[in-house]
């Protein structure tokens, strides 16, 4: 039941129309899947998060079939254990995960099928790259589908609700902010914790007071966003067009294209841009989004 709920929640999070994609074999005609996270039953890959480990630049991608570490070679599935007063169980699939430091993660989502854990995990934390997890807060209550941090502030957008929870103590306690509508994505300026940008099915909204008030600047729906430590704000629009802004989204410069529909976007500390696409591929750019190469080929 938990796995079914997780798949449904992640699917709904993608408010854009998702075209079904098949899973294929490798070029040699073998039985292995071309992409590790493509569901063998034929469901399209659903990516909840894409994050860059500051320790070594490897990627961590949360999908409907598991949490995958992408370093050199084949992607590796990461299955961890969460031990809480309400139960103990494995966590891997249906997680939204973000790095807070080298090998250190926060996440939210759902446990594996048949787990003794509650179906909503609230905020959990790992200091060993997802091998073991501890509950921080909101266990059994909150399902965060975006987690963002800046200068001691942690913001978590709730799935399917026009609400964002905000914490100044690393997620132990929370205050509530109103969102303009349920969010597709949320970013907080790394240099200014009061400046936020949110993507929705009706366009992009901005806040200059930590989510206290919002204004719409762009009607483009279902944009994927990532705010680099350098200050550049990146976006991928439906269709794959990449844009960047150096003034917090006031003005945008066209860059390149991912060549496919986006699922998730991330920027490393070195400025490299990464995009996960609907076909299960992961693209990488070392020139600010002007050109992309395959980090992982799609199905």
N, C-alpha and C positions, 0 to 999 in steps of 0.2 A: 504493500500500500504506500509506504513512504517513497519508494522509487517512482511509483506512478504519479504521486503528488508532485515530486520534484520535477519530473519531465514536463508535467502540465504547466507548472509555474514558470520554468525556464522558457517554455514555448510561448507562453503569453507575454513574457517580458519582451520578446521580439515583436513589437507591435507592427513592424513593417511586414508586408506580405512575404512569406518565405517560400521560395520555390524548392520543391523537392529535388534532391540530388541523389543519385545512386552511389553505391560503394563499389569500387572495382578492385581487381587484383593488381599485382605489381606487373611491371613491364615484361617479366619473364614468364608470365602466365601461371605463376604459382598460386597457392590458396590463400596467402596472406593478404590482408587488406592494404590498400595503398596508403591509408591514413589510420593511425592507431585508434583515433577516437570516433571514427565512423561506426555507427551501430550496425552490427552484422545482420540485424533484422530488417535493415533498409531504411530506418528513420534518418532524417538529415541530421548532421552534426549541429548541436546547439551550444554555442560558446557563451558562458556567463562572464568570464573575465580573462584578461591577458595581462601579466605582470612581469617585470624584469628584476631579477635578483641582483642587488648592488654588489654582492660578493664576487660574482664572476660573469655577469651579463647573460646568464641562461634565462630562459623564459619559463613561466609557469602558467598553464592554461587550464581553466575550469570549464568542463564540458558536461553534457548529459550522460556521458559514459565513464567519466572519471576525471581526476586531476592529473595532468601530464607535465613532466619536466622536459624541456626541450633544450638540450645542450649540444654536444657533438654526437653525431650518429643518430640512432633511432630514438624517438621520443620514449620516455620511461614513465609508466604509470606509477603514481605515488598514492599509496593507501595508508592512511594513518588511523590512530585509535584515539577516540575522545572518551575520557572518563569523567563522569559527572555524578552528583548526588541522585540524579534521576535515571541513571543507567549508564552503561558502557557499550560502545560499539564502534564499528569502522566508519570512517568518513573518507570519501573520495569523489564520488559522482555528485553532480548538482551543487557544487560549491562556487561561490564568488570569493576569490582570494586576492589579497594585496600585500605587498612587502612593506614592512615598517622599518627594516634595516637588513643587513646581510643575513640571509637564511632565516629571517624572522617574519612571521606572517600573521595577519588577521584574516578572518573569513566568516562567512555566513552561508546558510543553505539548508541542506537536508541530509539525513543519514542514509546508509545503505538499506536496501530492502530487508525487512525482517528484524531490523535493529531494535534494541530495547530503548534507544534514545527517542526523545520527542521528535515529531516531524519537522519542527522549526528549531534550528540550533541557536538562534540569537547570535551573539558575537562570541567567536572562539579565537584562541591564539595558539601559535606554535613557535617554538624557538629552535626547532631542528628541521626546518624545511618540510614540515607537514607529516613527519613520522608520528609524533604525539601531539595531542591538542588538549587545551584546558578551556573550560567555559569561563567567560568573562562576565556576561550579563544577558538578560532577556531570553534565557533558555526556555523553549516552549512557547514563546510569545512573538518574537520578532523574526522576520525574514528580510534581511537587507539584500538588495540587488545592486547596490553601489556603495562602496566604502572609500572615503577620501579623507586625507589628513593634510594639515598645514599648520606649522607653528604652534603645536600643542592642541590644535582643534581636530576632532574626529567627527565626520558627518556621515550618516548612513541613511540612504534613501530606502524606504519601505516598499516592498513589492506590491503593486496594484493599488497603492494608496497615495493620496496627495499630501504626504507627510515625509519630513526628514527629521531624524533624531540627531541631536548635536551633543557632544561630550567634551569636557575640558579635563577629564581625568582618565583618559585612555579607554573609555567605554564602560567604566564602572557604573556611572550614573548619566542620565540623559535629560535633555530638554527637547521640546517639540517645536519644529518650524513648519509652516504651511508651504507646500510646493504649489506651483500653478496648476499642476495636474500630475498624475502618475508619471514618473520619469523613466526615460530610456537610458539616460546616462547623466552623471554628475561629475564636475571637476571643480576643484578649489585652487586658486592661485597659490603656488608654493611660496611666493614672497608676500602675500597679503591674504590672510585668512578670512577677510570680510568679502573678498571678491569671488563670486561663484558663477558658474555657467552650467546650465542644465539643458539637456535635449529631451524633447517630447515628440509625440506623434503629430503635434501641431506647430512645431518649430523650436527655435532656440530662445531660451530666456536667460536673463542676467540679473544678478543681485549684487549690490555694493554694501550690504549690511548683514552679511552672514545668513541670508535666507529670510530676513525680516520682511522684505518687499521684493517684487520681481517686475521686470519689464521685458517684453518681447522685442527682439531686434531682427529676427530672421524667421521666415515662415517655412524654411526647409525642414521636412519631418525626418525623424529617426536618424539623426546624425550621430556618428560615433566621435568621441572627443578624447583628447589627452593633453595635459598641460605639462610642458617640460620644465625642468629645474632652471633652464636658461631663461625662462619667461615666455618662450614661444608657445602659443596655443594652436594645436593641430585639430583638424576635423576631416572626416571622410564622409562625403554625402552619399545617398543612395546612387548606385551605379559605379561608385569607386573613385570619384573625383576627390583629390586631396588638396586641402587649402591650409594656410598657416597665417597666424596673426601675431604681430609683435606688440600690439596695444590692447590686449585683453579682449579681442573680438570686435573692436570698433571698426576695423578694416581688415580685409582678407586678401591674401595673395594666392592665386592659383599656382599649384605646384605640379604634381603629376597625377597618375592614376594607378590604383591597385589592380585594375583590369577585372574586377569582380565585386560582388556585393559584400559590404563589410559586416562583420559580426562584433569585432572588438578592436581596440586601438591602444597602443602603449608606446611610451618613449623611455629609453634608457638614460642613465646619467651621462653617457657619452654623446647623447643627442640622436642616436640611431632610432628610427621609427619602425614599429612592427604592427602588422595588421593581420587579423584572422578573418578569413572569408567564409562565405556560406558553403563552398565546396569542400571545406575542411583544410584548405591550404593556409600556410602562414607565410607572409611576405615580409621582407626586410629592406630598409632603405638607409644608406649611410650618407645621403646628400639632402636631407631635409624633406624627403617625400617626393623628390623629382623623378627618381627611378626606383624600381623595386625588383628584387630577386627572390627566388624561392628559398625560404628557410626550411619549409616542409611542403612537398607537393600535395595537391588536392587529389580527391578520389575521382 
